[in-house]
Amino acid sequence: MFDCNAGIGRVAGSPLGFDSTEDLLAEMVRLGIREALVHHCLAAEADVELGNHLLLDAVKSSNRLHPCWVMTPPVFGDLPSPGVWIAQAVAAGVRAVRFCPRHSLYTLADWSVGPLLDALDMARLPVFLDFGEHHWSERVVPWQEIHRLCKAYPRVNVVVVGATIGAARDVVASLHRLDNLYLEYHAFNPADGLRRLAGEGLADRLLFGTGLPLRAAECVIEQTACSGFSARDQALASGGNARRLLHLLEPEDAQHTNAPALFGVPIVDVHTHVGSWERTCSPVKTPDAICDSMRRCGIAKCVAGSFAAIHGEMRAGNQQTADLVRQLPERLYGYCAINPHYPEEIAGELRQRFDCDTGFVGLKLHCGLNNVQLQHPGYVYALAFANERALPSLVHGGGADRWAQVCERYPRVPFIMAHGCAWDGFDAAFRETLDIVRDTPNLFVDVAGSPAHRGALRRLVECVGVDKVLFGSDFPMFDLGFEAGRVTRSDLDLAHKAAICSGNARRIFERLQ
């Protein structure tokens, strides 16, 4: 694999930076990455010229690392003039240039970046547009500016870095309309997204990247391996496209395969959904599509709740879950979602789902969407029902939840706190919440969390104990392969992986044996 998005050096807000070339290369060896296009983190964060200088010094002794300079439009003579600067880059063996317009506070308008792009055009260097790490729901990529740039400079290959599932509609439409636009996809993880892009003839626009040192490269590696790519598309996305843009020859001993997952234990996913949520893109919702994605990614069983049910339509959404569970017996199981604002409907809904329907195995409480906390009176009847029957309850918290008190009140309910791996492993406030998980016998946490911070899973396990951690993906919001990779390709030992992926869930959900 060829990683077109790796950084070296320390970063201001995290201890995860690579102090040395040896540290970066060691991580690449562990992950099975052969070569990388590398920028210096200091150049992206602060001092462009010093960072670029440090980069050249760091990569000079390795033929596996290829330099990418960060550049910013000069003003008041603070940086070299564009023509001189690009000439220096070419002379130094630089293979690409990285713009960070969101961080460095400039637009992509021609009157701002035009002189740099003119010089890049002459030198035939691609430009990587880095919009920084952000939550999937934030719209930070200026697609209109990108369209104008690509059309104004048709010979400059433009690579968007950092687009998320929230940009899926703009990504696909833009790739179809702009022949010189490419997608680096370390943060782009809609369910089956890579396979569907390839199916629309866009495999030659995809670039594998990891986001190292801050991101968990395991996720995007497994996403690529489980994508369902043809051998040709696998070769293009994994490195062929990057080498073509960077004018690098392919190694003579290169081999291209649709590499299988490294983990052999069938995975039980305790956090999935059915139906659609059009704030994102949800094309994987038919029984055949769900089963195909599960098969490719090694998922044996899923427990799912309806998107509609956790929003305004509790009964219609739970019926949607019941209908799909009925079509996928022994593969898909249901959560009965509870809306605390309609307490008069809850008793009948619980009787319908657990006494009349088949396949329901737990409750889903989305305190965040319902704008309440776990201790809200509207949940009392449902949690008493769950306590009587020892039903697991998946909870998306509301921000001021009294986890310890509620868990003590309903001791037979295994509570699962959603999105444990949204934690970066360092934030002290959430660590206090995780201390409650560790100390509360019937409180657990799932690993769903699209940010994929490097090393966060290990830090989560160290904080709460491996017996408290369950696999969850938030599928079909996120790709199953991407989410599985954070566990299956992590540096945890096999026993810990097996506990997270299957053992803990089978212990808590009695019907998932």
C-alpha positions in Angstrom: 0.0 0.0 0.0 1.1 3.6 -0.7 0.0 6.1 2.0 -0.5 9.5 0.4 -1.4 11.2 3.7 1.1 10.8 6.5 2.8 13.3 8.7 6.0 13.2 10.7 7.1 15.3 13.7 5.3 16.4 16.8 2.0 18.1 17.1 0.9 20.7 19.6 -2.2 19.1 21.0 -1.3 15.4 21.2 1.6 13.1 22.2 1.0 10.9 19.1 3.4 12.5 16.7 6.4 10.6 15.3 9.6 11.9 16.7 11.8 10.1 14.2 11.7 8.6 10.8 12.3 5.2 12.5 9.1 5.6 14.5 7.0 6.3 11.3 8.6 3.4 9.4 8.1 1.0 12.2 4.3 1.8 12.2 4.2 1.5 8.5 5.8 -2.0 8.8 3.3 -3.0 11.4 0.4 -1.9 9.2 1.8 -3.4 5.9 2.3 0.0 4.3 5.2 0.1 1.8 5.7 3.8 1.0 4.2 7.1 2.0 3.9 10.7 0.8 4.9 12.6 4.0 4.5 16.2 5.2 5.9 17.7 8.4 3.3 18.4 11.1 5.0 21.6 12.0 4.6 22.9 8.5 0.9 22.2 8.6 0.4 23.7 12.1 2.7 26.6 12.2 6.1 27.4 10.5 5.9 26.3 6.9 9.5 26.9 5.9 11.0 25.3 9.1 8.7 22.4 8.8 9.5 21.8 5.2 13.2 21.9 6.0 12.8 19.4 8.9 10.9 17.2 6.5 13.7 17.0 4.0 16.2 16.2 6.7 13.8 13.4 8.1 13.2 11.6 4.8 16.6 11.9 3.1 17.8 8.5 4.3 14.7 6.5 3.2 13.6 5.6 -0.3 10.2 4.7 1.1 9.2 8.2 2.2 8.5 10.9 -0.4 8.4 14.6 0.6 5.3 16.8 0.4 5.8 20.5 1.1 3.2 22.6 2.8 2.7 25.9 1.0 0.6 29.0 1.7 0.1 32.1 -0.5 2.9 34.6 0.4 2.1 38.1 1.4 4.4 41.0 2.4 7.4 38.9 1.4 6.9 36.5 4.3 7.5 33.5 2.1 9.4 32.9 -1.2 7.7 34.0 -4.4 5.7 31.2 -6.0 7.9 30.5 -8.9 11.1 30.5 -6.8 9.5 28.3 -4.1 8.2 25.7 -6.5 11.6 25.6 -8.3 13.2 24.9 -4.9 10.7 22.2 -4.2 11.3 20.4 -7.5 15.1 20.7 -7.0 14.7 19.1 -3.5 12.7 16.1 -4.9 9.3 17.2 -3.5 6.5 15.2 -5.1 3.5 17.2 -4.1 2.3 20.4 -2.4 -0.2 20.6 0.5 -2.5 23.5 1.1 -4.2 24.0 4.5 -6.6 26.8 3.7 -8.9 26.2 6.7 -6.1 26.2 9.2 -4.1 29.1 7.6 -7.2 31.2 6.9 -7.2 31.8 3.2 -9.6 31.1 0.3 -9.0 29.0 -2.8 -10.0 31.9 -5.0 -7.7 32.6 -8.0 -6.7 36.0 -6.6 -5.4 34.2 -3.5 -3.8 31.0 -4.6 -3.5 31.7 -8.4 0.2 32.4 -8.5 1.1 29.2 -6.6 -1.2 27.2 -8.9 0.4 28.7 -12.0 3.8 27.5 -10.7 2.4 24.1 -9.8 0.9 23.8 -13.3 4.3 24.5 -14.9 6.0 21.9 -12.6 3.3 19.3 -12.9 3.0 18.9 -9.2 -0.3 17.8 -7.6 -1.9 19.8 -4.8 -3.4 18.2 -1.7 -6.2 20.3 -0.2 -6.2 19.6 3.6 -9.3 20.8 5.4 -8.3 19.3 8.8 -9.9 16.8 11.0 -13.5 17.6 11.8 -16.8 16.0 12.9 -18.7 14.4 10.0 -21.6 16.8 10.5 -19.5 19.9 9.9 -19.5 21.4 6.4 -15.9 22.7 6.1 -15.0 21.8 2.5 -15.7 24.7 0.2 -16.9 22.7 -2.8 -17.8 25.7 -4.9 -14.2 27.1 -4.6 -12.8 23.6 -5.5 -15.0 23.5 -8.6 -13.8 26.9 -9.7 -10.1 25.9 -9.0 -10.3 22.7 -10.9 -11.9 24.3 -13.9 -9.4 27.2 -13.9 -6.4 24.8 -13.7 -7.4 21.7 -15.6 -3.8 20.4 -15.8 -3.4 20.6 -12.0 -4.4 17.4 -10.2 -6.3 18.3 -7.1 -6.6 15.9 -4.1 -9.2 16.6 -1.4 -8.0 15.4 2.0 -10.3 15.0 5.0 -13.8 14.8 3.4 -16.2 12.8 5.6 -19.5 11.0 5.1 -21.2 14.3 5.6 -19.8 15.4 2.3 -20.8 12.2 0.4 -23.3 13.8 -1.9 -20.9 16.6 -2.8 -18.0 14.2 -3.2 -19.7 11.9 -5.7 -21.2 14.8 -7.7 -17.8 16.6 -7.8 -15.8 13.5 -8.9 -18.2 13.0 -11.8 -17.9 16.6 -13.0 -14.2 17.3 -12.4 -11.7 15.1 -14.3 -8.7 16.5 -12.3 -10.2 15.9 -8.8 -9.2 13.1 -6.5 -10.3 11.9 -3.1 -8.0 10.8 -0.3 -10.3 8.7 1.8 -8.9 8.2 5.3 -12.0 10.0 6.8 -14.5 9.1 4.1 -16.3 5.9 5.3 -19.9 5.7 4.2 -21.1 2.1 4.2 -19.8 0.3 1.0 -18.7 3.7 -0.2 -15.5 2.6 -1.9 -17.2 -0.2 -3.8 -20.0 2.1 -4.9 -17.5 4.8 -6.1 -15.7 2.1 -8.1 -19.0 0.9 -9.5 -19.6 4.4 -10.9 -16.2 4.3 -12.7 -14.4 6.4 -10.1 -11.8 3.9 -8.9 -9.0 5.8 -10.6 -9.8 8.9 -8.4 -9.3 7.2 -5.1 -6.2 7.6 -3.0 -5.4 5.5 0.1 -4.3 7.6 3.0 -4.1 7.1 6.7 -3.9 10.4 8.5 -1.0 9.2 10.6 0.2 10.1 13.2 -3.2 11.1 14.7 -5.5 8.6 13.0 -5.9 4.9 13.5 -4.7 3.6 10.1 -6.1 0.2 10.9 -9.6 1.4 10.0 -9.0 2.6 6.5 -6.8 -0.4 5.8 -9.6 -2.8 6.7 -12.1 -0.6 4.8 -9.9 -1.0 1.7 -9.4 -4.8 2.2 -13.1 -5.5 2.7 -14.3 -3.1 0.0 -15.2 -5.7 -2.6 -12.9 -4.0 -5.1 -11.8 -5.9 -8.2 -8.1 -6.7 -8.3 -7.7 -3.7 -10.7 -9.5 -1.3 -8.5 -7.7 -2.5 -5.4 -4.3 -1.9 -7.2 -5.4 1.6 -8.2 -6.8 2.8 -4.9 -4.0 1.2 -2.8 -1.2 2.8 -4.6 -1.4 2.9 -8.3 -3.3 6.2 -8.5 -0.9 7.9 -6.1 2.2 6.7 -7.9 0.8 8.0 -11.2 0.1 11.4 -9.7 3.5 11.6 -8.1 5.3 10.3 -11.1 6.8 7.3 -9.2 7.5 3.9 -10.7 5.8 0.9 -9.1 8.2 -1.4 -7.3 9.1 -4.4 -9.4 8.1 -6.9 -6.6 4.7 -5.3 -6.0 1.8 -7.7 -5.5 -1.9 -6.7 -5.6 -4.5 -8.8 -3.8 -7.9 -8.2 -2.2 -6.3 -8.9 1.2 -8.7 -10.7 3.6 -9.3 -9.5 7.1 -6.6 -10.6 9.5 -9.1 -11.8 12.1 -10.9 -15.1 12.1 -13.5 -14.7 14.9 -17.0 -13.9 13.6 -17.9 -10.4 14.9 -21.1 -9.5 16.8 -22.0 -5.9 16.1 -24.2 -4.4 18.9 -24.7 -1.0 17.4 -26.3 -0.8 14.0 -29.3 0.8 12.3 -32.0 0.0 9.7 -33.6 2.4 7.3 -32.3 5.8 6.2 -31.0 9.0 7.6 -30.7 11.5 4.9 -28.4 13.8 6.8 -25.9 11.2 5.6 -26.1 8.7 2.7 -27.7 5.4 3.5 -27.7 3.2 0.4 -27.1 -0.1 2.2 -30.6 -1.0 3.6 -32.0 -3.9 1.6 -31.6 -7.4 3.1 -29.3 -8.5 0.3 -27.1 -5.4 0.6 -26.9 -5.7 4.4 -25.9 -9.4 4.2 -23.3 -8.7 1.5 -21.6 -6.1 3.6 -21.7 -8.3 6.7 -20.2 -11.2 4.7 -17.3 -9.1 3.3 -16.4 -7.6 6.6 -16.7 -10.7 8.8 -19.8 -9.7 10.7 -21.8 -12.7 11.9 -24.7 -10.9 13.7 -26.0 -7.4 14.1 -28.3 -5.8 16.6 -30.1 -2.9 15.0 -32.5 -0.1 15.8 -34.4 2.1 13.3 -33.3 5.6 12.4 -37.0 6.6 12.2 -37.6 5.1 15.7 -34.9 7.2 17.4 -36.3 10.3 15.8 -40.0 11.1 15.8 -41.7 7.9 14.8 -41.2 5.3 17.5 -43.9 2.8 16.4 -43.4 3.1 12.7 -39.6 2.8 13.1 -39.8 -0.2 15.4 -42.1 -1.9 12.9 -39.5 -1.2 10.2 -37.0 -3.0 12.4 -39.4 -5.9 13.0 -40.0 -6.4 9.3 -36.3 -6.5 8.4 -35.4 -8.7 11.4 -38.0 -11.2 10.2 -36.3 -11.3 6.8 -32.8 -11.9 8.3 -33.3 -14.5 11.1 -30.1 -15.4 13.0 -28.3 -12.5 11.3 -30.2 -9.4 12.4 -31.7 -8.8 15.8 -33.7 -5.8 16.9 -33.6 -2.9 19.4 -36.9 -1.5 20.5 -36.4 2.2 20.5 -38.1 4.2 23.3 -39.3 7.8 23.0 -39.7 9.3 26.5 -42.0 12.1 25.3 -44.8 9.6 24.6 -45.1 7.5 27.8 -48.6 6.5 27.1 -47.4 4.5 24.1 -44.5 2.7 25.7 -46.2 -0.2 27.5 -48.0 -1.3 24.3 -44.9 -0.9 22.2 -42.9 -3.1 24.6 -45.6 -5.8 24.6 -45.8 -5.8 20.8 -42.0 -6.1 20.3 -41.1 -8.6 23.0 -44.3 -10.7 23.3 -45.6 -10.7 19.7 -42.7 -10.0 17.4 -39.6 -12.2 17.2 -36.0 -11.1 17.2 -36.0 -8.2 19.5 -33.3 -8.5 22.2 -32.9 -5.1 23.8 -33.8 -1.4 24.1 -32.4 1.6 22.3 -32.5 5.0 24.2 -31.2 8.0 22.3 -31.1 10.7 25.0 -29.2 13.0 22.7 -31.8 13.1 20.0 -34.7 13.1 22.5 -33.1 16.0 24.4 -33.3 14.3 27.8 -31.0 12.4 30.1 -31.0 8.8 31.1 -32.7 9.5 34.4 -35.7 11.1 32.6 -39.1 9.9 34.0 -40.2 8.9 30.6 -37.7 6.0 30.6 -38.8 4.6 34.0 -41.4 2.1 32.7 -39.2 0.8 29.9 -36.2 0.3 32.1 -38.3 -1.5 34.7 -39.5 -3.8 31.9 -35.9 -4.3 30.8 -34.8 -5.0 34.4 -37.5 -7.7 34.8 -36.4 -9.4 31.6 -32.6 -8.6 31.8 -32.7 -6.9 28.5 -29.5 -5.0 27.4 -30.1 -1.3 26.7 -27.9 0.7 24.2 -27.8 4.3 25.3 -26.6 7.3 23.3 -26.1 9.7 26.2 -27.6 13.1 26.7 -24.7 14.9 28.3 -25.6 14.9 32.0 -26.7 11.3 32.5 -26.5 9.8 36.0 -25.1 6.5 34.8 -24.1 5.1 38.2 -27.5 5.8 39.9 -29.6 4.5 37.0 -27.4 1.4 36.7 -27.8 0.7 40.4 -31.6 1.2 40.2 -31.8 -1.4 37.4 -29.1 -4.0 38.2 -30.3 -6.7 35.8 -30.1 -4.3 32.8 -26.7 -4.4 31.0 -26.4 -0.8 29.9 -24.1 -0.1 26.9 -22.8 3.4 26.6 -22.5 4.2 22.8 -19.5 5.6 21.0 -16.6 4.9 23.3 -14.0 5.3 20.6 -15.2 8.8 19.8 -12.8 9.5 22.8 -9.3 10.4 21.7 -7.8 8.6 24.7 -6.6 11.7 26.5 -9.6 14.0 27.2 -9.8 14.1 31.0 -13.6 14.9 31.1 -14.6 11.8 29.3 -12.1 9.7 31.2 -14.1 10.5 34.3 -17.2 9.1 32.6 -15.2 6.0 31.7 -14.2 5.6 35.3 -17.9 5.1 36.0 -18.0 2.3 33.4 -15.0 0.6 35.0 -16.6 0.7 38.5 -20.2 -0.1 37.6 -20.9 -3.8 37.2 -23.7 -3.6 34.6 -22.3 -0.7 32.6 -20.4 -1.3 29.3 -19.2 0.7 26.3 -19.1 0.1 22.6 -16.3 1.1 20.3 -18.4 2.9 17.6 -16.8 6.2 16.9 -15.9 7.5 13.4 -13.0 9.7 14.4 -10.6 6.7 14.8 -7.9 8.3 16.9 -4.6 6.3 16.8 -4.2 4.2 19.9 -7.6 5.2 21.4 -8.9 1.6 21.6 -5.9 0.4 23.6 -6.3 3.4 26.0 -10.1 2.6 26.3 -9.3 -1.0 27.2 -6.7 0.1 29.7 -9.2 2.5 31.3 -12.3 0.3 31.7 -11.0 -3.3 31.2 -11.4 -5.5 28.2 -14.5 -7.2 29.6 -16.4 -3.9 29.5 -15.8 -3.2 25.7 -18.2 -4.3 22.9 -17.9 -4.0 19.2 -20.3 -1.5 17.5 -20.1 0.2 14.2 -23.1 2.6 13.8 -23.6 0.9 10.4 -24.9 1.9 7.9 -23.8 5.4 8.8 -20.2 4.1 8.7 -18.6 1.3 6.7 -18.4 -2.0 8.5 -14.9 -2.7 7.4 -13.7 0.7 8.6 -15.2 0.2 12.0 -14.0 -3.4 12.3 -10.5 -2.5 11.5 -10.0 -0.5 14.7 -10.2 -3.8 16.5 -9.2 -6.6 14.1 -6.0 -4.8 13.0 -5.2 -3.2 16.3 -2.1 -4.0 18.4 -4.3 -5.8 21.1 -3.6 -9.4 21.6 -5.9 -12.1 20.1 -7.8 -12.8 23.3 -8.7 -9.2 23.8 -9.8 -8.8 20.2 -12.0 -11.9 20.5 -13.6 -10.6 23.7 -14.4 -7.3 22.1 -15.6 -8.6 18.8 -17.7 -11.5 20.1 -17.3 -12.9 23.6 -18.6 -9.9 25.6 -21.6 -9.5 23.4 -22.6 -13.2 23.5 -22.3 -13.0 27.3 -24.5 -10.0 27.6 -27.1 -10.8 24.9 -28.3 -14.3 25.9 -30.1 -14.8 22.5 -26.9 -14.2 20.4 -25.2 -17.5 21.2 
